[in-house]
Amino acid sequence: MLLFSTQMADVNLSKVKKTYDKTEVVHGVDLDIKSGEFVVFVGPSGCGKSTLLRMIAGLEEITDGEISIGGEVVNDVIAAERGVAMVFQSYALYPHMTVFENMSFALKQAKTAKDEIQKRVTEAAKILQIENLFDRLPKQLSGGQRQRVAIGRAIVRDPKVFLFDEPLSNLDAALRVQTRIEIAKLHSQLTATMIYVTHDQVEAMTLADRIVVLNQGVIEQVGTPIELYSTPKNQFVAEFIGSPKMNIIDIENSNNSLKNINAPNLTSRVGIRPEHLFVAPEGDTKLKGSVRHIENLGEHLLCYINIGGDNEITAKLDVSSAARLNQEINLSWISENTHYFNNTGISVS
């Protein structure tokens, strides 16, 4: 039986702003996160996602607005008393302490009883499968093990909210996948409220109940992974979510390469995801181009196709398509997979 997760809390942000030296970097953010939800903040570097997380944690003062955790306004509550635990990108382990000492440090500072400390640390270590590492120092651990210790240190505090600031960015590709799965399992076990910051939209898509897409200090869209993928509200979200990113074709500058497109009024640009393109016979062609580069990834080909002038798109084609370099190629897609945007990048239908 788990000793943790008895606490969960909503997190509510109302018109939250952050200013540095008269420069506003977070612009009146409104967001409601439900108790037990796994929410991921994504966006390019400098979009304000880590600043927002640090304001929730109490590590950054807010300039204006209100942050509530579990129904309590925490604007003036110090970080240690907010009931949150943060896992940092750099692990932030004490180098002179063993794994057990690192995991138990906050509990000792809070004057928790020794037997309770032993129970909590042991239980957290079991969840993370690091019981055999108790006597090691951080320098004796791999990157993945250090990150698990950092997560374990957060778990033992039994917080209302877990905060993760790009926790996988220092790990190699294989460890990132493994640790991502472990974090998903952890959320399932603890059913805790978790807020997670990443620039990696694959992490966001695989972990989140809901994703918050940020750009230049404002929220562009909030939704489930499938909502953001299938019905982006604007061109920024459409291009940011999905890998490879969505192709955007300007209708006026397409050199008449687009065919058989019934675009709604006010449409200036058409969006189509690389994975929705396929090689088509002449009569069913929506787009023509010339293959300029091919990346063979085994199960599929990534083809970079010039559609006239400086316009290039990416197509994720089946290897059976037998695409060849410099080949003139006819492409199509199911009409329902077309995205339409006006001249300001807003989705139209």
C-alpha positions as CSV (number, residue, x, y, z in Angstrom):
1,M,0.0,0.0,0.0
2,L,1.4,3.4,-1.0
3,L,2.2,5.9,1.7
4,F,1.8,8.8,-0.7
5,S,-0.7,10.6,-2.9
6,T,-3.1,11.3,-0.1
7,Q,-2.9,15.0,-1.2
8,M,-3.9,16.4,-4.5
9,A,-4.7,20.0,-5.5
10,D,-6.1,22.2,-8.2
11,V,-3.7,24.9,-9.5
12,N,-5.3,28.1,-10.7
13,L,-3.6,31.0,-12.4
14,S,-5.5,34.2,-12.9
15,K,-4.1,37.1,-15.1
16,V,-0.5,36.1,-14.0
17,K,2.2,38.5,-15.3
18,K,6.0,38.6,-14.9
19,T,8.1,41.6,-15.7
20,Y,11.9,41.9,-15.7
21,D,13.4,45.4,-15.9
22,K,10.2,46.8,-17.4
23,T,10.0,44.0,-20.0
24,E,6.9,41.9,-19.6
25,V,7.7,38.2,-20.3
26,V,4.5,36.6,-19.2
27,H,1.4,38.4,-20.3
28,G,-1.7,37.8,-18.1
29,V,-1.9,34.0,-18.1
30,D,-5.2,32.4,-17.1
31,L,-5.1,28.6,-16.5
32,D,-7.0,26.1,-14.4
33,I,-5.3,22.7,-13.7
34,K,-7.5,20.0,-12.2
35,S,-6.6,17.9,-9.2
36,G,-4.7,14.8,-10.3
37,E,-4.2,16.1,-13.8
38,F,-0.9,15.8,-15.7
39,V,-0.4,19.1,-17.6
40,V,2.6,19.8,-19.8
41,F,3.8,23.3,-20.7
42,V,5.5,23.4,-24.2
43,G,6.9,26.0,-26.4
44,P,10.1,27.3,-27.9
45,S,13.0,28.7,-25.9
46,G,12.1,31.9,-24.2
47,C,8.3,31.4,-24.4
48,G,7.9,31.7,-20.6
49,K,7.2,28.1,-19.7
50,S,9.9,27.7,-17.1
51,T,9.2,31.2,-15.6
52,L,5.6,30.2,-15.2
53,L,6.6,26.9,-13.5
54,R,8.9,28.8,-11.1
55,M,6.2,31.2,-10.2
56,I,3.9,28.3,-9.3
57,A,6.8,26.9,-7.2
58,G,7.4,30.2,-5.4
59,L,11.0,30.5,-6.8
60,E,10.0,33.6,-8.8
61,E,7.8,36.4,-7.6
62,I,4.8,37.3,-9.7
63,T,4.5,40.8,-10.9
64,D,0.7,40.8,-11.1
65,G,-2.2,38.4,-10.9
66,E,-3.0,35.5,-8.6
67,I,-1.8,31.9,-8.1
68,S,-3.9,29.4,-6.0
69,I,-3.0,25.9,-5.0
70,G,-5.7,23.8,-3.4
71,G,-8.0,26.8,-3.2
72,E,-5.4,28.9,-1.3
73,V,-3.9,32.0,-2.8
74,V,-0.1,31.5,-2.5
75,N,1.3,34.8,-3.9
76,D,2.9,35.6,-0.6
77,V,3.5,32.0,0.6
78,I,7.2,30.9,0.6
79,A,8.2,28.0,-1.6
80,A,8.7,25.6,1.3
81,E,5.1,26.1,2.5
82,R,3.3,25.8,-0.8
83,G,3.0,22.0,-0.7
84,V,4.9,21.5,-4.0
85,A,8.0,19.6,-4.9
86,M,10.2,20.4,-7.9
87,V,12.4,18.2,-10.0
88,F,15.1,20.1,-11.7
89,Q,16.9,19.6,-15.0
90,S,20.2,19.5,-13.2
91,Y,19.1,17.0,-10.6
92,A,20.3,19.3,-7.8
93,L,21.6,16.5,-5.6
94,Y,24.0,17.2,-2.7
95,P,27.3,15.7,-3.9
96,H,28.5,14.8,-0.4
97,M,25.4,12.9,0.6
98,T,24.4,9.4,-0.2
99,V,21.2,8.5,-2.1
100,F,19.4,7.8,1.2
101,E,20.6,11.1,2.7
102,N,19.6,13.1,-0.4
103,M,16.1,11.6,-0.4
104,S,15.6,12.0,3.3
105,F,17.1,15.5,3.7
106,A,13.8,17.5,3.4
107,L,12.1,15.2,5.9
108,K,14.9,15.6,8.4
109,Q,14.7,19.4,8.0
110,A,11.0,19.1,8.8
111,K,11.9,17.1,11.9
112,T,10.0,14.0,10.7
113,A,10.2,11.0,12.9
114,K,13.0,8.6,12.0
115,D,10.8,5.6,11.4
116,E,8.5,7.7,9.2
117,I,11.5,8.8,7.2
118,Q,12.7,5.2,6.7
119,K,9.2,4.2,5.5
120,R,8.8,7.0,3.1
121,V,12.3,6.8,1.6
122,T,12.0,3.0,1.3
123,E,8.6,3.2,-0.4
124,A,9.7,5.8,-2.9
125,A,12.8,3.8,-3.7
126,K,10.7,0.7,-4.4
127,I,8.5,2.7,-6.8
128,L,11.6,3.9,-8.6
129,Q,13.6,0.7,-8.3
130,I,16.6,2.3,-6.6
131,E,16.6,0.5,-3.2
132,N,20.1,-0.9,-4.0
133,L,21.6,2.5,-4.4
134,F,21.0,3.9,-0.9
135,D,24.7,4.0,0.0
136,R,26.1,5.5,-3.2
137,L,27.1,9.1,-3.8
138,P,25.7,11.0,-6.8
139,K,29.1,10.8,-8.6
140,Q,28.7,7.0,-8.5
141,L,25.4,7.1,-10.3
142,S,24.4,7.2,-14.0
143,G,22.4,10.2,-15.3
144,G,19.2,8.1,-15.3
145,Q,19.8,7.0,-11.7
146,R,20.5,10.6,-10.6
147,Q,17.2,11.7,-12.1
148,R,15.3,8.9,-10.3
149,V,16.9,10.0,-7.0
150,A,15.8,13.5,-7.7
151,I,12.2,12.3,-8.4
152,G,12.4,10.1,-5.2
153,R,13.4,13.2,-3.2
154,A,10.2,14.9,-4.4
155,I,8.0,11.8,-3.8
156,V,9.0,11.5,-0.1
157,R,7.6,14.9,0.6
158,D,4.1,13.8,-0.4
159,P,3.4,17.1,-2.1
160,K,0.1,18.4,-3.3
161,V,1.7,19.2,-6.7
162,F,4.8,17.8,-8.5
163,L,6.7,20.3,-10.7
164,F,9.1,19.0,-13.4
165,D,11.4,21.5,-15.2
166,E,12.8,19.7,-18.3
167,P,13.8,16.7,-16.3
168,L,14.9,14.5,-19.2
169,S,17.0,17.0,-21.2
170,N,20.3,15.8,-19.8
171,L,19.7,12.2,-20.6
172,D,20.6,10.3,-23.8
173,A,17.9,9.3,-26.2
174,A,17.4,5.8,-24.9
175,L,17.3,6.9,-21.3
176,R,14.8,9.7,-22.1
177,V,12.3,7.2,-23.5
178,Q,12.8,4.9,-20.5
179,T,12.5,7.7,-17.9
180,R,9.5,9.1,-19.7
181,I,7.7,5.8,-19.3
182,E,8.7,5.7,-15.7
183,I,7.2,9.2,-15.1
184,A,4.0,8.2,-16.8
185,K,3.8,5.1,-14.6
186,L,4.5,7.2,-11.5
187,H,1.6,9.5,-12.3
188,S,-0.7,6.5,-12.7
189,Q,0.5,5.1,-9.3
190,L,0.4,8.3,-7.3
191,T,-2.6,10.0,-9.2
192,A,-1.0,13.3,-8.2
193,T,-1.2,16.7,-9.8
194,M,1.8,17.1,-12.1
195,I,3.0,20.1,-14.1
196,Y,5.8,19.4,-16.5
197,V,7.9,21.7,-18.6
198,T,9.5,20.6,-21.9
199,H,10.6,21.9,-25.3
200,D,10.1,18.4,-26.7
201,Q,6.6,18.0,-28.1
202,V,7.0,14.2,-28.2
203,E,7.3,14.2,-24.4
204,A,4.3,16.4,-24.2
205,M,2.2,14.3,-26.5
206,T,3.0,11.0,-24.7
207,L,2.8,12.2,-21.1
208,A,0.0,14.9,-20.9
209,D,-3.6,14.7,-20.1
210,R,-3.6,18.3,-21.4
211,I,-0.9,20.4,-23.1
212,V,-0.5,24.1,-22.7
213,V,1.2,25.6,-25.8
214,L,3.1,28.9,-24.9
215,N,4.6,31.5,-27.2
216,Q,6.2,34.8,-26.2
217,G,4.6,34.7,-22.8
218,V,1.0,34.0,-23.9
219,I,-1.0,30.7,-24.1
220,E,-1.8,29.9,-27.7
221,Q,-3.9,26.8,-27.0
222,V,-4.8,24.4,-24.2
223,G,-6.1,20.9,-25.0
224,T,-5.6,17.2,-25.1
225,P,-2.7,15.9,-27.3
226,I,-5.2,14.7,-30.0
227,E,-7.1,18.1,-29.9
228,L,-3.9,20.0,-30.5
229,Y,-2.8,17.6,-33.3
230,S,-6.2,17.4,-35.1
231,T,-7.7,20.9,-34.5
232,P,-5.0,23.5,-33.8
233,K,-6.4,26.9,-33.3
234,N,-3.7,28.6,-35.3
235,Q,-0.6,28.1,-37.5
236,F,1.8,28.4,-34.6
237,V,0.2,25.4,-32.7
238,A,-0.2,23.5,-36.0
239,E,3.6,23.7,-36.8
240,F,4.8,23.2,-33.2
241,I,2.8,20.0,-32.5
242,G,3.7,17.1,-34.7
243,S,7.1,15.8,-36.0
244,P,8.0,16.4,-38.7
245,K,6.2,19.7,-38.5
246,M,3.2,20.5,-40.6
247,N,3.7,21.8,-44.1
248,I,2.3,25.3,-44.7
249,I,1.7,26.3,-48.3
250,D,0.8,29.9,-49.1
251,I,-1.9,29.8,-51.7
252,E,-0.9,33.0,-53.5
253,N,2.8,32.0,-53.7
254,S,2.3,28.3,-54.5
255,N,3.1,28.7,-58.2
256,N,-0.2,27.0,-59.0
257,S,1.1,23.7,-57.5
258,L,-2.0,23.2,-55.5
259,K,-4.9,21.4,-57.3
260,N,-8.4,20.3,-56.3
261,I,-8.5,22.3,-53.1
262,N,-11.9,23.6,-52.0
263,A,-10.6,26.2,-49.4
264,P,-13.1,28.1,-47.2
265,N,-13.4,31.9,-47.6
266,L,-10.5,34.0,-46.1
267,T,-8.1,31.1,-46.5
268,S,-4.5,32.3,-47.3
269,R,-2.5,29.2,-46.4
270,V,-3.1,25.5,-46.4
271,G,-1.6,23.1,-43.9
272,I,-1.0,19.4,-44.4
273,R,1.0,17.0,-42.2
274,P,3.9,15.1,-43.8
275,E,2.4,11.7,-42.6
276,H,-0.9,12.5,-44.4
277,L,0.7,12.8,-47.8
278,F,0.8,9.9,-50.3
279,V,1.8,9.3,-53.9
280,A,-1.3,9.7,-56.1
281,P,-2.2,8.9,-59.7
282,E,-2.4,11.9,-62.1
283,G,-6.2,12.4,-61.8
284,D,-6.2,12.5,-58.0
285,T,-3.2,14.9,-57.6
286,K,-3.5,17.8,-55.2
287,L,0.2,18.8,-55.3
288,K,3.1,18.3,-57.7
289,G,6.8,18.6,-57.0
290,S,10.3,17.4,-57.4
291,V,12.1,15.2,-54.9
292,R,15.3,17.0,-53.7
293,H,16.4,14.9,-50.8
294,I,15.5,11.5,-49.2
295,E,16.1,10.2,-45.7
296,N,15.5,6.5,-45.4
297,L,14.4,5.7,-41.9
298,G,13.6,2.0,-42.5
299,E,9.9,1.8,-42.1
300,H,9.3,5.1,-44.1
301,L,11.0,7.7,-46.2
302,L,11.3,11.4,-45.4
303,C,11.2,13.1,-48.7
304,Y,12.0,16.8,-49.1
305,I,10.1,18.0,-52.2
306,N,10.4,21.3,-54.0
307,I,6.9,22.5,-55.2
308,G,8.2,25.6,-57.1
309,G,10.5,28.5,-56.4
310,D,11.8,28.4,-52.9
311,N,8.8,26.4,-51.6
312,E,9.7,23.0,-50.1
313,I,7.5,20.5,-48.2
314,T,8.2,17.3,-46.4
315,A,6.4,14.0,-47.1
316,K,6.6,11.0,-44.9
317,L,6.0,8.2,-47.4
318,D,5.9,4.4,-47.2
319,V,9.1,2.7,-48.5
320,S,6.9,1.0,-51.0
321,S,6.3,4.4,-52.7
322,A,9.8,3.9,-54.2
323,A,10.4,7.6,-54.3
324,R,13.6,8.6,-56.1
325,L,15.9,11.6,-56.0
326,N,15.0,14.2,-58.6
327,Q,11.7,12.4,-59.4
328,E,8.7,14.4,-60.4
329,I,6.1,13.3,-58.0
330,N,2.3,13.6,-57.6
331,L,0.9,13.9,-54.1
332,S,-2.5,13.8,-52.5
333,W,-4.2,13.5,-49.1
334,I,-7.6,12.9,-47.7
335,S,-9.5,16.2,-47.7
336,E,-10.5,16.0,-44.1
337,N,-6.8,16.2,-43.2
338,T,-6.4,19.7,-44.7
339,H,-5.9,22.6,-42.3
340,Y,-6.8,26.1,-43.5
341,F,-5.5,29.4,-42.1
342,N,-6.2,33.1,-42.8
343,N,-3.5,35.7,-43.4
344,T,-2.9,36.2,-39.7
345,G,-2.4,32.4,-39.1
346,I,-5.8,31.8,-37.4
347,S,-7.5,28.5,-38.3
348,V,-10.6,28.9,-40.5
349,S,-13.3,26.4,-41.5
